[in-house]
Amino acid sequence: MTRRDFLKVAGIAGATVGLGAGLGGVIAACGGTATTTTASAGTTTTAGATTTAAGGSTTVSSQAELGREVKLGLVLPMTGPLAVFGIADNWSKGLAAKAIGDGIVCGDNKKHKITIISADSQSDANRAAAVAGDLITNSKVDILMASGTPDTANPAADQAEALATPFLSNYSPWNAFVFGRGADLTKSFKWTYGHLLGTEQMMACLCASFSQIPNNKKVAFLAMNNADGNAWLDKKTGAPVVLTREGYATIVPGQYNPGSEDFTAQISLFKKEGCDVLTGAVQGPDFTNFWKQALQQGFHPKVPSMGLALDFPQIFDSLQASGINLLAEQAWHPSFPFTDTLTGMTCQQLADQYEKDNNAQWTSAIGQLAKISWAVDVLKRTKDLDNKETYLDAIKTTKMETILGPIDFTSPIDPDPTAANSFHPHPNVYKPVYTGGQRIKGTKWLTDETVTSNPCAPMVATVPVVPYVYS
């Protein structure tokens, strides 16, 4: 009797059993509940008995031959100043595990149980590198994933590159991912790939919002002294390139160290230069301190905005009325007209589900789910799960839709990576769509976020910018 015939007779065909698990593994698989256990590198989420995702993307045949367990590793900041990314990423992990159910049929035509193992980077680059290495060497993950700024993504990617492990990332600037890791537009990596936003995209969207309010085109630019800040200020592909092209003069004081509490020097310079526009790249708590001091010291730009910090609704709990009508860049919004291939949910449905599950307002970090959906898509096209080179073959031929927009690594490399219609600037990078937005006075929540510009996402509808009003 073959193994398949035995399973049919036993009445448990299609149960999630790794090769070599034996009858004990079959019995354990019949429990049918999602479990969370502590592993050496962090939390392991194992999917339960559901075999069909909402959109049908993970429906599998009960007759498929059973293969070994496949492990996906996830480095995320669950604690520290970047935890706003980790909250949404952890929620996405649970949603993905539910959609995956008891397994998927991979490119080898076998059904595999998929386990997602996560580890907290604690918002620290050194810690991110350590747990990434642990996930690879001890947990033996088949694909490593990370997002949530270069402080998490870059060190995890470096470990994956060094340890020859396929790596997928999103929600981090491609400029920092490429240039910050020692590559350039002609030098590529072997193992590490990203669906990564561009600081040039962010600035193109912000400029399209700025132009709706009359101003003197002098920009006060505040940036952190870290990989993220460096990416925004990159002289070849960063924000200054776009600002100059759009006719703006950029006033940039020295980059401040994250966690700084006194911004008097920067505010004094911006006031002296008469800047009508404010923007930059800072973390949420830093912007709260800066903006309160700016208002106290009489710096009142006509067009106030900020990158990174204003992506999250939590920051407005501390800003209150002073945060109403601030402009921001948007990596994801519920109005994006895309459907997740893993869960079958639209962007609006994901936002609604997040608010229901967390009793909190949706956040653009929900878009991080896209990297898990990408990983599953790669597995479905990987012919030999024990040969890492075949993972790369699948990654390099990715052509799919995600909630962050399309990924198409089969398209040619763009000649000008700073153009608004550039989406494939580097062999290891494909960019998502991007929009500009504004936080207006909310109804259900303190603020609602509107889409105000779309040069990098013409398929997304926009509304006009509302002028900021100083009390």
C-alpha positions in Angstrom: 0.0 0.0 0.0 1.3 3.4 -0.9 1.5 6.3 1.6 -1.3 8.1 -0.3 -3.5 5.0 -0.2 -2.9 4.6 3.5 -4.0 8.2 4.1 -7.1 7.6 2.1 -8.0 4.5 4.0 -7.3 6.3 7.3 -9.7 9.1 6.2 -7.2 11.8 6.7 -6.0 12.5 3.2 -4.5 16.0 2.9 -3.5 16.3 6.6 -0.5 18.5 7.2 2.3 16.1 7.8 6.0 16.8 7.2 8.0 14.0 5.5 9.3 11.6 8.2 6.7 12.9 10.7 5.2 9.4 11.0 1.8 8.5 12.4 2.3 10.7 15.4 2.6 13.7 13.1 -0.6 12.7 11.4 -2.5 12.5 14.6 -1.1 15.8 15.8 -2.1 17.5 12.5 -5.7 16.6 13.1 -6.1 19.1 16.0 -7.2 21.7 13.6 -6.3 24.8 15.6 -3.8 27.6 15.1 -0.9 27.3 17.6 1.8 29.7 18.8 4.8 28.3 20.4 8.1 29.8 21.5 11.1 29.0 19.3 14.8 29.9 19.7 14.4 32.9 17.5 11.0 34.1 18.5 7.3 33.2 17.9 6.2 30.5 15.6 2.8 30.8 14.0 1.5 27.5 12.6 -1.6 27.6 10.4 -4.7 25.7 11.4 -7.1 23.5 9.5 -8.4 26.0 7.0 -7.6 24.8 3.5 -9.2 27.6 1.4 -8.3 31.3 1.6 -10.9 34.0 1.2 -9.9 34.5 -2.4 -9.2 30.8 -3.2 -5.5 31.5 -3.8 -4.4 28.7 -1.4 -7.0 26.1 -2.2 -5.1 22.8 -2.6 -6.0 19.3 -3.8 -6.5 16.8 -1.0 -4.8 14.3 -3.4 -1.5 16.1 -3.5 1.5 14.2 -2.3 2.7 15.5 1.1 6.1 17.3 1.3 8.2 18.5 4.2 7.4 21.5 6.3 8.5 24.9 4.9 9.7 27.6 7.2 9.4 31.4 6.6 11.4 33.6 8.9 10.2 37.1 9.8 12.4 39.8 11.4 10.2 42.6 12.8 10.4 45.4 15.4 7.9 44.4 18.1 9.4 46.7 20.7 11.3 50.0 20.7 10.6 53.2 18.6 9.8 51.2 15.4 7.2 49.0 17.1 4.5 50.7 15.0 5.8 48.7 12.1 5.9 45.5 14.1 2.3 45.7 15.3 0.9 45.6 11.8 3.5 43.1 10.6 2.6 40.7 13.5 -1.1 41.1 12.6 -0.3 40.4 8.9 1.6 37.2 10.0 -1.5 35.9 11.7 -3.8 36.8 8.8 -1.4 35.0 6.4 -1.2 31.9 8.5 -5.0 31.6 8.6 -5.2 32.0 4.8 -2.4 29.4 4.2 -4.3 26.9 6.3 -2.9 23.5 6.5 -0.6 24.0 3.6 -0.1 24.9 0.0 1.0 23.1 -3.2 4.4 24.3 -4.1 6.3 24.2 -7.4 7.3 20.6 -6.8 3.6 19.6 -6.9 3.6 18.5 -3.3 1.5 20.0 -0.5 3.6 21.6 2.3 2.8 22.8 5.7 4.0 26.4 6.0 5.3 27.7 9.4 6.1 31.4 10.0 8.7 32.1 12.7 9.1 35.6 13.8 11.8 37.4 15.9 11.8 40.8 17.5 14.6 43.1 16.3 13.8 45.4 19.2 14.2 48.4 16.8 18.0 47.8 16.9 20.1 47.1 13.9 22.5 44.8 15.8 19.7 42.9 17.3 18.1 42.5 13.8 21.3 41.0 12.5 21.5 38.6 15.4 18.0 37.3 15.2 18.2 37.0 11.4 21.3 34.9 11.8 19.5 32.7 14.4 16.5 32.2 12.2 18.7 31.0 9.3 21.3 28.9 11.2 19.2 27.5 14.0 15.5 27.6 12.9 16.6 26.7 9.3 14.1 29.0 7.6 13.8 28.5 3.8 13.0 32.2 3.1 13.8 35.2 5.4 11.7 38.3 5.3 11.9 41.8 6.9 10.5 45.3 6.7 10.1 48.4 8.8 12.9 50.8 7.8 16.6 50.1 7.0 17.4 49.5 10.7 15.5 46.2 10.4 15.7 45.3 6.7 19.3 46.0 5.9 21.0 44.0 8.7 18.6 41.1 8.1 19.4 41.2 4.4 23.1 41.3 5.0 22.8 38.1 7.1 20.8 36.4 4.4 23.3 37.4 1.7 26.2 36.1 3.9 24.4 32.8 4.7 23.1 32.2 1.2 19.4 32.4 2.1 16.6 33.8 -0.1 15.4 37.1 1.3 12.3 39.2 0.6 11.6 42.7 1.9 9.3 45.7 1.6 8.5 48.9 3.5 12.1 50.2 3.4 13.8 52.6 0.9 15.5 50.9 -2.0 18.1 53.6 -2.0 19.3 52.5 1.5 18.9 48.8 0.6 21.2 49.1 -2.4 23.6 51.9 -1.6 23.7 51.5 2.1 24.8 47.8 1.7 27.7 48.5 -0.6 26.1 48.1 -4.0 25.3 50.5 -6.8 23.1 50.7 -9.9 25.3 48.3 -11.7 26.3 46.0 -8.8 23.7 43.6 -7.6 23.2 41.0 -4.8 22.6 37.3 -5.2 20.1 36.4 -2.4 18.4 39.5 -1.3 15.4 41.2 -3.1 12.9 43.8 -2.2 9.6 45.4 -3.2 11.0 48.7 -1.9 9.8 52.2 -2.0 11.9 55.1 -3.3 12.7 58.4 -1.6 12.3 59.9 -5.0 8.8 58.5 -5.1 8.0 60.0 -1.8 9.3 63.4 -2.7 7.6 63.4 -6.1 4.3 62.8 -4.4 4.9 65.4 -1.7 5.9 68.0 -4.3 2.6 67.3 -6.1 0.9 68.1 -2.8 3.0 71.2 -2.1 2.2 72.7 -5.4 -1.5 73.0 -4.5 -0.7 75.7 -1.9 1.1 78.9 -3.0 4.6 79.0 -1.5 8.1 80.4 -2.1 9.6 77.0 -2.9 12.1 77.1 -0.1 12.0 73.8 1.7 13.1 73.2 5.4 14.4 69.6 5.3 14.8 67.8 8.6 16.5 64.4 8.5 17.8 61.8 11.0 21.4 60.7 11.1 20.8 57.1 10.1 20.4 54.9 7.1 16.9 56.2 6.5 17.9 59.8 6.6 20.9 59.1 4.4 18.7 57.5 1.8 16.4 60.5 1.7 19.3 62.9 1.3 21.2 60.8 -1.3 22.6 63.2 -3.9 22.0 60.9 -6.9 18.6 59.4 -6.2 17.2 61.0 -3.1 14.8 63.9 -2.2 17.2 66.7 -3.3 17.2 65.4 -6.9 13.4 65.7 -7.2 13.2 68.9 -5.2 15.8 70.6 -7.5 14.0 69.2 -10.6 10.7 70.8 -9.3 12.4 74.1 -8.7 12.7 74.0 -4.9 15.6 75.2 -2.9 16.5 72.9 0.0 17.7 74.1 3.4 19.3 71.2 5.2 20.8 71.6 8.7 23.1 68.9 10.0 21.3 65.5 10.4 20.2 65.0 14.0 20.6 61.9 16.1 17.3 59.9 16.6 15.9 60.6 20.0 17.1 64.2 20.2 14.9 66.4 22.3 16.1 69.9 21.3 15.5 71.2 17.8 16.2 74.9 18.5 19.1 75.1 16.1 17.2 73.6 13.2 14.1 75.8 13.8 16.2 78.9 14.0 17.8 78.2 10.6 14.5 77.4 9.0 13.0 80.7 10.3 16.1 82.7 9.2 15.8 81.2 5.6 12.1 82.0 5.5 11.1 78.5 4.5 7.4 78.1 3.4 7.6 74.3 3.1 8.6 71.7 5.8 9.4 68.1 5.1 12.0 65.5 5.8 12.4 62.0 7.3 12.0 61.6 11.0 10.6 59.1 13.5 7.3 59.8 15.2 8.4 60.8 18.7 11.1 63.1 17.2 8.6 64.9 15.0 6.3 65.4 18.0 9.1 67.1 19.9 10.1 69.1 16.8 6.6 70.3 15.8 5.7 71.4 19.4 8.9 73.4 19.6 8.4 74.8 16.1 5.0 76.1 17.0 6.3 77.6 20.3 9.2 79.3 18.6 7.1 80.8 15.8 8.1 78.7 12.8 4.9 78.5 10.8 5.5 77.1 7.3 2.6 77.5 4.9 3.0 73.8 3.8 4.0 71.6 6.7 4.6 67.9 6.0 6.9 65.1 7.1 8.0 61.7 5.8 7.9 58.5 7.9 6.5 60.0 11.1 3.1 60.8 9.8 2.4 57.4 8.3 0.9 56.2 11.6 -2.2 57.4 13.4 -0.7 57.0 16.8 1.4 60.1 16.4 -1.7 62.2 16.2 -2.8 61.2 19.7 0.1 63.3 20.9 -0.2 66.1 18.3 -4.0 66.5 18.7 -5.3 69.6 16.9 -1.8 70.6 15.8 -1.6 67.5 13.6 -4.8 68.3 11.6 -4.1 69.0 7.9 -0.4 68.0 8.0 0.8 66.5 4.7 2.5 63.1 4.5 3.6 60.5 2.0 1.7 57.2 1.7 3.1 53.8 1.0 -0.4 52.2 1.4 -4.0 53.4 1.6 -7.3 51.5 1.8 -8.3 53.2 -1.5 -5.6 51.4 -3.5 -7.4 49.3 -6.1 -5.5 46.1 -5.5 -6.4 42.6 -4.1 -4.1 40.5 -2.0 -3.4 37.2 -3.7 -3.1 35.3 -0.5 -6.2 36.3 1.5 -8.3 37.4 -1.4 -9.1 40.7 0.4 -9.1 44.2 -1.1 -7.2 47.0 0.5 -10.4 48.4 2.1 -11.3 45.0 3.4 -7.9 44.6 5.0 -8.2 48.1 6.7 -11.6 47.1 8.0 -10.4 43.8 9.3 -7.4 45.4 11.0 -9.7 47.9 12.8 -12.0 45.1 13.9 -9.2 42.8 15.1 -7.2 45.6 16.9 -9.8 48.1 17.9 -7.5 50.7 16.5 -7.3 52.8 13.3 -5.8 51.2 10.2 -2.2 52.0 9.5 -0.3 52.1 6.2 2.0 49.4 7.7 -0.7 46.9 6.8 1.0 47.0 3.4 3.8 44.8 4.9 1.5 41.8 4.3 2.5 42.0 0.7 5.9 40.4 1.3 4.3 37.3 2.9 2.0 37.0 -0.1 5.1 37.3 -2.3 6.9 34.6 -0.4 3.9 32.2 -0.9 3.8 33.1 -4.6 7.5 32.2 -4.8 7.0 28.9 -3.1 4.2 28.0 -5.5 6.8 28.4 -8.3 9.8 26.8 -6.7 10.5 23.5 -8.3 12.9 22.0 -5.7 12.5 23.3 -2.1 15.8 21.7 -1.1 17.7 23.6 -3.7 18.1 27.3 -2.8 19.0 28.2 -6.4 15.5 27.3 -7.5 14.1 29.8 -5.1 16.1 32.5 -6.8 14.7 31.3 -10.2 11.2 31.9 -8.9 12.0 35.3 -7.3 13.7 36.6 -10.5 10.6 35.7 -12.5 8.0 37.2 -10.1 5.1 38.8 -11.9 2.1 39.4 -9.6 -0.2 41.9 -8.1 0.1 42.8 -4.4 -1.7 45.4 -2.2 1.3 47.6 -2.7 0.9 47.4 -6.5 2.5 45.1 -9.1 5.8 43.3 -8.9 7.4 42.5 -12.2 11.0 41.4 -12.1 10.7 40.2 -15.7 10.6 43.9 -16.9 13.7 45.7 -18.1 15.8 47.9 -15.7 14.7 51.5 -15.8 17.3 54.0 -17.3 16.3 56.8 -14.9 15.6 55.5 -11.3 14.4 58.9 -10.2 11.6 59.2 -12.7 8.0 59.0 -11.3 7.3 56.1 -13.7 10.4 54.2 -12.7 9.6 50.9 -10.9 12.5 48.6 -11.7 15.6 50.7 -10.8 17.9 47.8 -9.9 18.2 44.0 -10.5 17.2 43.3 -6.9 14.5 45.9 -6.5 11.0 46.6 -7.8 9.1 49.6 -6.4 5.5 49.7 -5.2 3.1 52.5 -6.1 3.1 55.6 -4.0 0.8 58.5 -3.2 0.8 61.8 -1.2 -1.7 62.3 1.6 -3.1 64.5 4.3 -4.4 64.0 7.8 -7.7 65.9 8.0 -10.1 66.0 11.0 -11.7 62.6 11.4 -15.2 61.2 12.1 -14.7 57.8 13.7 -11.1 58.5 14.6 -9.1 61.6 15.5 -7.9 62.0 11.9 -8.8 60.6 8.5 -6.2 60.2 5.8 -7.0 61.4 2.3 -5.0 60.9 -0.9 -3.9 64.3 -2.3 -1.4 63.4 -5.1 -0.7 60.4 -7.3 2.2 61.0 -9.8 3.5 57.5 -9.0 0.1 55.9 -8.8 -2.3 57.4 -11.4 -4.8 54.6 -10.8 -5.5 56.0 -7.3 -8.2 58.8 -7.0 -7.2 62.0 -5.2 -8.8 65.0 -3.4 -7.4 68.6 -3.1 -5.1 69.6 -0.3 -6.7 71.6 2.6 -4.5 74.5 3.8 -3.0 74.1 7.3 -4.5 76.6 9.8 -2.4 77.9 12.8 -4.4 78.7 15.9 
